[in-house]
Amino acid sequence: MTDEKIIELYFDRDEQALTLTKLKYESYLYTIAYNILVDKPDSEECVNDTYMGAWNSIPPHRPNVLKTYLSKLTRNISLKKLRYNTAQKRNNSQIELAIDELKDLECTTENVESVFDEKELIEFIGKFISELETSKRRIFIARYWYFYSVRDIARKLGYTESKVKTTLKRTRDKLFEELKKEGLL
Amino acid sequence: MTNAEKLLNALNEIDDRYLLEVDKRISAVKTRRRATWSSIAAVFVIFIGSFAFMISNMSWGNAGYSIYGEFGGGYFYYEIPYKGIYRYTVGGESELIVKVKRAQYYEFTANDIGLYYAPDNYSIYTIPHDSDEASLFFEDKELNFFNMYKYDSEDLLLSLNYSNDKIYHEKEVIVDGKTGEEKRVAFEEKSYYKSDVIEKLEEQGYSYKQALEKAYTIISSTGERTFEYYEKPPEQGNDEYRLRIDYNDNLTYFNKETGQKGVLLHEEYLSSKDMFGDGKNVYISSHDFTDRGKEIHTIECYEIIFDESGTPTYLKLIDENIIE
Protein backbone atom coordinates (compact mmCIF):
# COMPACT_ATOMS: atom_id res chain seq x y z
CA MET A 1 0.00 0.00 0.00
CA THR A 2 1.54 3.27 -1.05
CA ASP A 3 1.35 6.29 1.21
CA GLU A 4 -0.34 8.28 -1.55
CA LYS A 5 -3.21 5.80 -1.58
CA ILE A 6 -3.50 5.88 2.21
CA ILE A 7 -3.66 9.68 2.06
CA GLU A 8 -6.42 9.37 -0.55
CA LEU A 9 -8.38 7.25 1.93
CA TYR A 10 -8.03 10.02 4.52
CA PHE A 11 -9.37 12.49 1.97
CA ASP A 12 -12.27 10.10 1.22
CA ARG A 13 -12.91 9.98 5.01
CA ASP A 14 -12.56 6.20 4.75
CA GLU A 15 -11.71 4.70 8.15
CA GLN A 16 -9.55 2.09 6.46
CA ALA A 17 -6.99 4.91 6.35
CA LEU A 18 -6.56 4.53 10.10
CA THR A 19 -6.36 0.74 9.94
CA LEU A 20 -3.73 0.85 7.22
CA THR A 21 -1.76 3.59 8.96
CA LYS A 22 -1.73 1.47 12.08
CA LEU A 23 -0.74 -1.63 10.12
CA LYS A 24 2.13 0.11 8.40
CA TYR A 25 3.52 2.53 10.97
CA GLU A 26 2.45 1.48 14.45
CA SER A 27 5.74 -0.07 15.57
CA TYR A 28 7.74 2.81 14.08
CA LEU A 29 5.62 5.42 15.87
CA TYR A 30 5.62 3.41 19.06
CA THR A 31 9.44 3.36 19.06
CA ILE A 32 9.52 7.17 18.76
CA ALA A 33 7.05 7.58 21.62
CA TYR A 34 8.75 4.96 23.78
CA ASN A 35 12.21 6.51 23.32
CA ILE A 36 10.76 9.69 24.81
CA LEU A 37 8.41 8.34 27.46
CA VAL A 38 9.81 4.92 28.47
CA ASP A 39 6.31 3.89 29.42
CA LYS A 40 4.17 1.38 27.56
CA PRO A 41 0.66 2.75 28.29
CA ASP A 42 1.73 6.38 27.75
CA SER A 43 3.43 5.47 24.46
CA GLU A 44 0.35 3.59 23.27
CA GLU A 45 -1.80 6.58 24.16
CA CYS A 46 0.45 8.94 22.22
CA VAL A 47 0.40 6.68 19.17
CA ASN A 48 -3.40 6.56 19.33
CA ASP A 49 -3.47 10.36 19.66
CA THR A 50 -1.29 10.48 16.54
CA TYR A 51 -3.95 8.60 14.56
CA MET A 52 -6.54 11.01 15.88
CA GLY A 53 -4.30 13.96 14.95
CA ALA A 54 -3.80 12.60 11.45
CA TRP A 55 -7.55 12.00 11.00
CA ASN A 56 -8.34 15.56 12.10
CA SER A 57 -5.63 17.25 10.04
CA ILE A 58 -5.79 15.28 6.75
CA PRO A 59 -7.64 16.92 5.01
CA PRO A 60 -7.11 19.84 4.67
CA HIS A 61 -3.40 19.13 5.04
CA ARG A 62 -1.85 16.83 2.43
CA PRO A 63 1.51 15.51 3.74
CA ASN A 64 4.35 15.18 1.26
CA VAL A 65 5.67 12.18 3.17
CA LEU A 66 3.14 10.42 5.39
CA LYS A 67 5.76 8.63 7.48
CA THR A 68 7.58 11.78 8.56
CA TYR A 69 4.30 13.67 9.04
CA LEU A 70 3.06 10.99 11.44
CA SER A 71 6.42 10.75 13.19
CA LYS A 72 6.45 14.52 13.81
CA LEU A 73 2.94 14.31 15.26
CA THR A 74 4.01 11.46 17.56
CA ARG A 75 7.15 13.27 18.66
CA ASN A 76 5.22 16.46 19.47
CA ILE A 77 2.48 14.64 21.37
CA SER A 78 5.05 12.57 23.28
CA LEU A 79 7.10 15.64 24.24
CA LYS A 80 3.94 17.32 25.57
CA LYS A 81 3.04 14.19 27.49
CA LEU A 82 6.57 14.03 28.91
CA ARG A 83 6.37 17.61 30.13
CA TYR A 84 3.12 16.77 31.88
CA ASN A 85 4.63 13.63 33.41
CA THR A 86 7.90 15.20 34.49
CA ALA A 87 6.03 17.85 36.43
CA GLN A 88 5.41 14.93 38.78
CA LYS A 89 8.51 12.73 38.58
CA ARG A 90 11.62 11.98 36.55
CA ASN A 91 11.75 8.77 34.57
CA ASN A 92 15.35 8.78 33.27
CA SER A 93 14.35 8.38 29.62
CA GLN A 94 16.62 9.03 26.66
CA ILE A 95 15.18 12.52 26.33
CA GLU A 96 16.26 13.40 29.85
CA LEU A 97 19.75 12.18 29.04
CA ALA A 98 19.59 14.25 25.84
CA ILE A 99 18.55 17.35 27.78
CA ASP A 100 21.37 16.66 30.23
CA GLU A 101 23.83 16.55 27.32
CA LEU A 102 22.54 19.94 26.15
CA LYS A 103 22.69 21.58 29.58
CA ASP A 104 25.37 24.05 28.37
CA LEU A 105 22.58 25.81 26.50
CA GLU A 106 21.05 27.06 29.72
CA CYS A 107 21.63 30.61 30.87
CA THR A 108 24.82 31.32 32.75
CA THR A 109 25.03 33.95 35.47
CA GLU A 110 26.56 36.38 32.94
CA ASN A 111 23.70 36.19 30.48
CA VAL A 112 20.60 35.45 32.51
CA GLU A 113 18.47 37.19 29.91
CA SER A 114 19.54 34.76 27.18
CA VAL A 115 16.48 32.80 26.18
CA PHE A 116 15.80 31.39 22.77
CA ASP A 117 13.37 33.04 20.44
CA GLU A 118 11.35 30.21 18.92
CA LYS A 119 11.21 31.48 15.34
CA GLU A 120 14.89 32.41 15.24
CA LEU A 121 15.79 29.06 16.71
CA ILE A 122 13.83 27.10 14.09
CA GLU A 123 15.60 29.03 11.32
CA PHE A 124 18.97 28.56 13.00
CA ILE A 125 18.59 24.82 13.58
CA GLY A 126 17.40 24.26 9.99
CA LYS A 127 20.52 25.98 8.67
CA PHE A 128 22.80 24.26 11.16
CA ILE A 129 21.45 20.80 10.24
CA SER A 130 21.70 21.46 6.51
CA GLU A 131 25.37 22.44 6.80
CA LEU A 132 26.45 19.35 8.74
CA GLU A 133 28.26 16.52 6.97
CA THR A 134 25.84 13.71 6.16
CA SER A 135 27.18 11.18 8.67
CA LYS A 136 27.26 13.77 11.47
CA ARG A 137 23.75 14.90 10.59
CA ARG A 138 22.41 11.32 10.70
CA ILE A 139 23.95 10.73 14.13
CA PHE A 140 22.74 14.08 15.48
CA ILE A 141 19.17 13.50 14.28
CA ALA A 142 19.12 9.90 15.50
CA ARG A 143 20.05 11.19 18.97
CA TYR A 144 18.09 14.42 19.29
CA TRP A 145 15.13 13.79 17.02
CA TYR A 146 14.51 10.07 17.48
CA PHE A 147 16.13 9.95 20.95
CA TYR A 148 17.90 6.66 20.23
CA SER A 149 20.56 5.69 22.78
CA VAL A 150 24.22 5.80 21.69
CA ARG A 151 24.26 2.03 21.52
CA ASP A 152 21.13 1.88 19.36
CA ILE A 153 22.55 4.53 17.02
CA ALA A 154 25.78 2.55 16.64
CA ARG A 155 23.87 -0.63 15.82
CA LYS A 156 21.23 0.92 13.61
CA LEU A 157 23.53 3.22 11.63
CA GLY A 158 26.51 0.85 11.47
CA TYR A 159 29.08 2.93 13.35
CA THR A 160 31.13 2.13 16.45
CA GLU A 161 29.85 3.48 19.75
CA SER A 162 33.07 5.48 20.09
CA LYS A 163 32.45 7.18 16.76
CA VAL A 164 28.87 8.02 17.75
CA LYS A 165 29.93 9.48 21.11
CA THR A 166 32.78 11.50 19.63
CA THR A 167 30.65 12.80 16.76
CA LEU A 168 27.87 13.87 19.14
CA LYS A 169 30.32 15.66 21.40
CA ARG A 170 31.91 17.54 18.50
CA THR A 171 28.56 18.40 16.92
CA ARG A 172 27.25 19.75 20.23
CA ASP A 173 30.40 21.84 20.66
CA LYS A 174 29.91 23.21 17.15
CA LEU A 175 26.23 23.92 17.93
CA PHE A 176 27.11 25.89 21.08
CA GLU A 177 29.78 27.84 19.19
CA GLU A 178 27.38 28.69 16.36
CA LEU A 179 24.65 29.73 18.80
CA LYS A 180 27.10 32.07 20.52
CA LYS A 181 28.29 33.43 17.18
CA GLU A 182 24.69 34.16 16.15
CA GLY A 183 24.06 35.88 19.47
CA LEU A 184 21.42 33.32 20.42
CA LEU A 185 23.28 32.12 23.52
CA MET B 1 10.64 25.52 29.22
CA THR B 2 14.44 25.28 29.20
CA ASN B 3 16.61 26.25 26.22
CA ALA B 4 17.49 22.58 25.66
CA GLU B 5 13.78 21.71 25.50
CA LYS B 6 13.17 24.60 23.11
CA LEU B 7 15.98 23.33 20.90
CA LEU B 8 14.53 19.81 20.88
CA ASN B 9 11.13 21.29 19.98
CA ALA B 10 12.64 23.37 17.18
CA LEU B 11 14.18 20.21 15.76
CA ASN B 12 10.66 18.98 15.06
CA GLU B 13 10.48 21.52 12.23
CA ILE B 14 13.47 20.19 10.30
CA ASP B 15 13.06 19.17 6.71
CA ASP B 16 11.57 15.71 6.10
CA ARG B 17 14.48 14.73 3.90
CA TYR B 18 16.83 14.63 6.89
CA LEU B 19 14.55 12.18 8.70
CA LEU B 20 14.34 10.05 5.57
CA GLU B 21 18.13 10.20 5.33
CA VAL B 22 18.33 8.43 8.71
CA ASP B 23 15.68 5.87 7.70
CA LYS B 24 17.52 5.09 4.47
CA ARG B 25 20.76 4.59 6.34
CA ILE B 26 19.09 2.18 8.80
CA SER B 27 17.68 0.15 5.88
CA ALA B 28 21.05 0.17 4.11
CA VAL B 29 22.82 -1.12 7.24
CA LYS B 30 20.24 -3.91 7.56
CA THR B 31 20.79 -4.84 3.93
CA ARG B 32 24.55 -4.69 4.36
CA ARG B 33 24.39 -6.98 7.39
CA ARG B 34 22.25 -9.40 5.40
CA ALA B 35 24.77 -9.24 2.57
CA THR B 36 27.64 -9.83 4.99
CA TRP B 37 25.97 -12.91 6.44
CA SER B 38 25.11 -14.27 3.02
CA SER B 39 28.69 -13.89 1.91
CA ILE B 40 29.74 -16.67 4.26
CA ALA B 41 28.49 -19.13 1.62
CA ALA B 42 31.39 -18.65 -0.77
CA VAL B 43 35.02 -17.76 -0.31
CA PHE B 44 35.04 -15.52 -3.32
CA VAL B 45 32.03 -13.65 -2.07
CA ILE B 46 33.71 -13.34 1.32
CA PHE B 47 36.72 -11.74 -0.27
CA ILE B 48 34.64 -9.25 -2.24
CA GLY B 49 32.30 -8.66 0.71
CA SER B 50 35.12 -8.05 3.15
CA PHE B 51 36.81 -5.73 0.73
CA ALA B 52 33.57 -3.82 0.18
CA PHE B 53 32.98 -3.73 3.90
CA MET B 54 36.46 -2.33 4.53
CA ILE B 55 36.01 0.28 1.84
CA SER B 56 32.62 1.29 3.18
CA ASN B 57 34.01 1.59 6.71
CA MET B 58 36.87 3.71 5.45
CA SER B 59 34.56 6.05 3.67
CA TRP B 60 32.49 6.56 6.84
CA GLY B 61 35.59 7.42 8.77
CA ASN B 62 35.32 4.56 11.28
CA ALA B 63 38.30 4.40 13.58
CA GLY B 64 38.70 0.63 13.93
CA TYR B 65 36.35 -1.83 15.55
CA SER B 66 34.74 -1.70 18.96
CA ILE B 67 34.80 -4.60 21.35
CA TYR B 68 31.44 -5.88 22.47
CA GLY B 69 30.92 -7.44 25.91
CA GLU B 70 28.21 -9.26 27.88
CA PHE B 71 27.92 -10.64 31.41
CA GLY B 72 26.62 -14.08 32.32
CA GLY B 73 27.09 -16.59 35.12
CA GLY B 74 29.75 -14.45 36.84
CA TYR B 75 31.86 -14.26 33.69
CA PHE B 76 32.57 -11.41 31.32
CA TYR B 77 32.39 -12.45 27.66
CA TYR B 78 33.90 -10.20 25.01
CA GLU B 79 34.63 -10.47 21.32
CA ILE B 80 37.64 -9.26 19.38
CA PRO B 81 36.80 -8.80 15.69
CA TYR B 82 38.35 -11.44 13.40
CA LYS B 83 39.58 -13.43 16.44
CA GLY B 84 36.79 -14.74 18.59
CA ILE B 85 34.76 -14.69 21.77
CA TYR B 86 36.68 -14.79 25.06
CA ARG B 87 35.58 -15.67 28.61
CA TYR B 88 37.14 -13.78 31.51
CA THR B 89 36.88 -14.34 35.26
CA VAL B 90 37.78 -11.49 37.61
CA GLY B 91 41.31 -12.08 38.89
CA GLY B 92 41.79 -14.89 36.38
CA GLU B 93 42.70 -14.99 32.72
CA SER B 94 40.90 -14.64 29.42
CA GLU B 95 40.16 -17.83 27.54
CA LEU B 96 39.26 -18.10 23.87
CA ILE B 97 35.91 -19.95 23.82
CA VAL B 98 34.76 -19.52 20.23
CA LYS B 99 37.10 -18.88 17.33
CA VAL B 100 35.53 -16.73 14.61
CA LYS B 101 35.83 -18.35 11.20
CA ARG B 102 35.36 -16.60 7.89
CA ALA B 103 33.66 -13.56 9.44
CA GLN B 104 34.44 -10.31 11.18
CA TYR B 105 32.45 -11.26 14.25
CA TYR B 106 29.71 -13.55 15.50
CA GLU B 107 26.59 -12.08 17.06
CA PHE B 108 26.58 -13.25 20.69
CA THR B 109 25.03 -12.81 24.09
CA ALA B 110 25.23 -14.49 27.51
CA ASN B 111 22.98 -15.06 30.52
CA ASP B 112 23.03 -17.18 33.70
CA ILE B 113 22.81 -20.37 31.67
CA GLY B 114 25.58 -19.89 29.16
CA LEU B 115 26.98 -18.22 26.09
CA TYR B 116 24.99 -18.03 22.84
CA TYR B 117 26.57 -17.25 19.49
CA ALA B 118 25.51 -17.22 15.87
CA PRO B 119 28.05 -18.44 13.30
CA ASP B 120 25.61 -17.84 10.41
CA ASN B 121 22.36 -16.06 9.61
CA TYR B 122 19.98 -18.80 10.73
CA SER B 123 21.35 -20.69 13.73
CA ILE B 124 22.44 -20.15 17.32
CA TYR B 125 24.80 -22.37 19.29
CA THR B 126 25.16 -22.40 23.07
CA ILE B 127 27.99 -23.25 25.43
CA PRO B 128 27.05 -23.66 29.13
CA HIS B 129 29.31 -21.75 31.54
CA ASP B 130 30.78 -24.93 33.03
CA SER B 131 31.61 -26.47 29.66
CA ASP B 132 33.57 -25.86 26.48
CA GLU B 133 31.21 -27.88 24.29
CA ALA B 134 28.90 -26.13 21.87
CA SER B 135 25.49 -27.46 20.92
CA LEU B 136 22.79 -26.25 18.52
CA PHE B 137 20.28 -24.06 20.40
CA PHE B 138 18.06 -22.59 17.67
CA GLU B 139 17.77 -22.96 13.91
CA ASP B 140 15.41 -21.53 11.29
CA LYS B 141 16.59 -21.71 7.70
CA GLU B 142 13.74 -19.45 6.54
CA LEU B 143 15.41 -16.53 8.28
CA ASN B 144 16.86 -13.62 6.41
CA PHE B 145 18.89 -12.44 9.41
CA PHE B 146 18.43 -11.98 13.12
CA ASN B 147 19.76 -10.32 16.26
CA MET B 148 19.70 -11.67 19.80
CA TYR B 149 19.66 -10.00 23.20
CA LYS B 150 19.71 -11.06 26.81
CA TYR B 151 16.08 -10.71 27.93
CA ASP B 152 16.53 -11.63 31.59
CA SER B 153 18.82 -13.92 33.59
CA GLU B 154 17.62 -17.03 31.72
CA ASP B 155 15.64 -16.06 28.62
CA LEU B 156 16.69 -14.52 25.32
CA LEU B 157 14.96 -12.06 23.05
CA LEU B 158 15.42 -12.91 19.38
CA SER B 159 14.69 -10.33 16.73
CA LEU B 160 13.96 -12.40 13.62
CA ASN B 161 13.77 -10.93 10.17
CA TYR B 162 12.13 -12.88 7.33
CA SER B 163 11.89 -9.98 4.88
CA ASN B 164 12.41 -10.37 1.18
CA ASP B 165 11.93 -8.05 -1.76
CA LYS B 166 8.13 -8.29 -1.45
CA ILE B 167 7.38 -8.25 2.23
CA TYR B 168 8.78 -6.75 5.38
CA HIS B 169 8.45 -9.29 8.16
CA GLU B 170 10.06 -8.80 11.53
CA LYS B 171 9.23 -10.77 14.65
CA GLU B 172 10.59 -10.58 18.18
CA VAL B 173 10.22 -13.64 20.38
CA ILE B 174 11.16 -14.53 23.92
CA VAL B 175 12.77 -17.97 24.02
CA ASP B 176 13.65 -20.23 26.93
CA GLY B 177 17.43 -20.01 27.48
CA LYS B 178 17.68 -23.68 28.35
CA THR B 179 15.53 -25.36 25.73
CA GLY B 180 15.32 -22.79 22.93
CA GLU B 181 11.52 -23.13 22.96
CA GLU B 182 9.47 -20.08 22.02
CA LYS B 183 7.70 -18.69 25.10
CA ARG B 184 5.81 -15.87 23.45
CA VAL B 185 5.85 -13.38 20.60
CA ALA B 186 6.72 -9.93 21.96
CA PHE B 187 6.25 -8.06 18.70
CA GLU B 188 5.47 -8.81 15.10
CA GLU B 189 5.24 -6.65 12.04
CA LYS B 190 4.39 -7.86 8.61
CA SER B 191 3.63 -5.49 5.80
CA TYR B 192 4.02 -5.14 2.07
CA TYR B 193 6.41 -2.27 1.60
CA LYS B 194 5.86 -2.40 -2.12
CA SER B 195 2.45 -2.07 -3.61
CA ASP B 196 3.09 -5.07 -5.90
CA VAL B 197 0.14 -7.06 -4.59
CA ILE B 198 -2.40 -4.32 -5.14
CA GLU B 199 -0.97 -3.44 -8.53
CA LYS B 200 -1.15 -7.08 -9.63
CA LEU B 201 -4.73 -7.36 -8.43
CA GLU B 202 -5.62 -4.19 -10.31
CA GLU B 203 -4.00 -5.68 -13.41
CA GLN B 204 -6.30 -8.69 -12.94
CA GLY B 205 -9.35 -6.40 -13.21
CA TYR B 206 -10.10 -5.59 -9.59
CA SER B 207 -11.06 -2.02 -8.80
CA TYR B 208 -8.70 -0.22 -6.47
CA LYS B 209 -11.05 -0.62 -3.51
CA GLN B 210 -11.60 -4.33 -4.25
CA ALA B 211 -7.85 -4.84 -4.64
CA LEU B 212 -7.27 -3.06 -1.37
CA GLU B 213 -9.76 -5.25 0.47
CA LYS B 214 -8.39 -8.42 -1.10
CA ALA B 215 -4.79 -7.43 -0.40
CA TYR B 216 -5.70 -6.59 3.15
CA THR B 217 -7.16 -10.08 3.55
CA ILE B 218 -3.96 -11.57 2.16
CA ILE B 219 -1.83 -9.58 4.59
CA SER B 220 -4.02 -10.55 7.52
CA SER B 221 -4.11 -14.22 6.63
CA THR B 222 -0.38 -14.71 6.03
CA GLY B 223 0.17 -15.10 9.74
CA GLU B 224 -1.26 -14.29 13.08
CA ARG B 225 -0.59 -10.63 13.72
CA THR B 226 0.19 -9.42 17.19
CA PHE B 227 0.52 -5.88 18.37
CA GLU B 228 2.21 -6.49 21.65
CA TYR B 229 5.04 -4.12 21.99
CA TYR B 230 8.75 -4.34 21.96
CA GLU B 231 10.18 -4.67 25.43
CA LYS B 232 13.65 -3.26 25.81
CA PRO B 233 16.47 -5.48 27.04
CA PRO B 234 18.04 -4.51 30.39
CA GLU B 235 20.37 -1.51 30.60
CA GLN B 236 24.01 -1.53 31.70
CA GLY B 237 24.48 -1.86 35.44
CA ASN B 238 22.31 -3.86 37.78
CA ASP B 239 18.81 -3.59 39.22
CA GLU B 240 19.83 -0.75 41.48
CA TYR B 241 22.53 1.22 39.72
CA ARG B 242 22.70 2.42 36.17
CA LEU B 243 26.22 3.19 34.89
CA ARG B 244 27.16 5.39 32.01
CA ILE B 245 30.00 7.45 30.60
CA ASP B 246 28.94 11.06 30.05
CA TYR B 247 30.32 13.53 27.58
CA ASN B 248 32.59 15.19 30.12
CA ASP B 249 34.73 12.03 30.39
CA ASN B 250 33.11 10.91 33.67
CA LEU B 251 31.93 7.42 34.48
CA THR B 252 28.81 8.04 36.57
CA TYR B 253 26.33 5.95 38.53
CA PHE B 254 22.65 6.68 38.99
CA ASN B 255 20.45 5.04 41.59
CA LYS B 256 17.13 4.46 39.88
CA GLU B 257 15.21 4.29 43.17
CA THR B 258 16.63 7.26 45.08
CA GLY B 259 17.86 9.46 42.24
CA GLN B 260 21.31 9.56 43.90
CA LYS B 261 24.14 10.00 41.41
CA GLY B 262 27.89 10.50 41.42
CA VAL B 263 31.17 10.17 39.56
CA LEU B 264 33.20 6.98 39.89
CA LEU B 265 36.00 7.76 37.45
CA HIS B 266 37.22 10.71 35.44
CA GLU B 267 39.81 10.15 32.75
CA GLU B 268 40.87 12.02 29.63
CA TYR B 269 39.17 10.69 26.46
CA LEU B 270 36.94 8.40 28.55
CA SER B 271 33.91 9.45 26.52
CA SER B 272 35.45 7.91 23.41
CA LYS B 273 35.71 4.49 25.09
CA ASP B 274 33.15 1.74 25.61
CA MET B 275 32.04 0.58 29.04
CA PHE B 276 30.42 -2.61 30.31
CA GLY B 277 29.25 -2.96 33.91
CA ASP B 278 27.28 -5.48 35.93
CA GLY B 279 27.00 -3.68 39.27
CA LYS B 280 30.14 -5.33 40.68
CA ASN B 281 32.78 -4.83 38.03
CA VAL B 282 33.33 -2.38 35.22
CA TYR B 283 35.22 -3.07 32.02
CA ILE B 284 36.47 -0.20 29.87
CA SER B 285 37.51 -1.00 26.35
CA SER B 286 39.55 1.17 24.02
CA HIS B 287 41.50 0.72 20.84
CA ASP B 288 44.50 2.37 19.29
CA PHE B 289 46.82 1.85 16.35
CA THR B 290 50.55 1.11 16.13
CA ASP B 291 52.77 3.17 13.81
CA ARG B 292 52.31 0.44 11.22
CA GLY B 293 48.54 0.75 11.42
CA LYS B 294 47.89 -2.43 13.41
CA GLU B 295 44.89 -2.13 15.71
CA ILE B 296 45.48 -2.77 19.42
CA HIS B 297 42.59 -3.45 21.79
CA THR B 298 42.72 -2.93 25.55
CA ILE B 299 40.14 -3.84 28.20
CA GLU B 300 40.70 -2.59 31.75
CA CYS B 301 38.91 -4.40 34.57
CA TYR B 302 37.81 -2.44 37.68
CA GLU B 303 36.02 -3.40 40.86
CA ILE B 304 33.34 -1.02 42.15
CA ILE B 305 34.14 -0.15 45.77
CA PHE B 306 31.11 0.58 47.97
CA ASP B 307 31.06 2.39 51.32
CA GLU B 308 29.29 1.10 54.44
CA SER B 309 25.93 2.47 53.31
CA GLY B 310 26.23 0.57 50.03
CA THR B 311 26.96 3.68 47.95
CA PRO B 312 29.55 3.26 45.17
CA THR B 313 32.59 5.43 45.94
CA TYR B 314 35.35 4.70 43.45
CA LEU B 315 36.77 2.14 41.02
CA LYS B 316 39.72 -0.06 41.95
CA LEU B 317 41.86 -1.24 39.04
CA ILE B 318 42.03 -5.05 38.99
CA ASP B 319 43.65 -5.71 35.61
CA GLU B 320 45.23 -3.20 33.23
CA ASN B 321 44.40 -5.34 30.22
CA ILE B 322 42.44 -8.59 30.35
CA ILE B 323 43.32 -9.34 26.73
CA GLU B 324 46.36 -11.56 26.62
Interface residues (C-beta under 8 A of the other chain):
Chain A: M1 T2 K5 Q16 T19 L20 L23 K24 E26 S27 Y30 T31 Y34 K40 S43 E44 N64 V65 K67 T68 Y69 S71 K72 R75 N76 L79 R83 R90 N92 I95 L97 A98 I99 D100 E101 L102 K103 L105 E106 C107 S114 V115 F116 E118 L121 I122 F124 I125 G126 I129 S130 T134 S135 R137 R138 I141 A142 Y144 W145 Y146 A154 K156 L157 G158 Y159 T160 E161 S162 K163 K165 T166 L168 K169 R172 L185
Chain B: M1 T2 N3 A4 E5 K6 L7 L8 N9 A10 L11 N12 E13 I14 D15 D16 Y18 L19 L20 E21 V22 D23 R25 I26 A28 V29 R32 W60 G61 N62 A63 G64 Y65 S66 F187 E189 S191 Y192 S195 I198 Y208 L212 A215 Y216 I219 F227 Y229 Y230 K232 R242 R244 I245 D246 Y247 F254 K256 G259 S271 S272 K273 D274 S286 H287
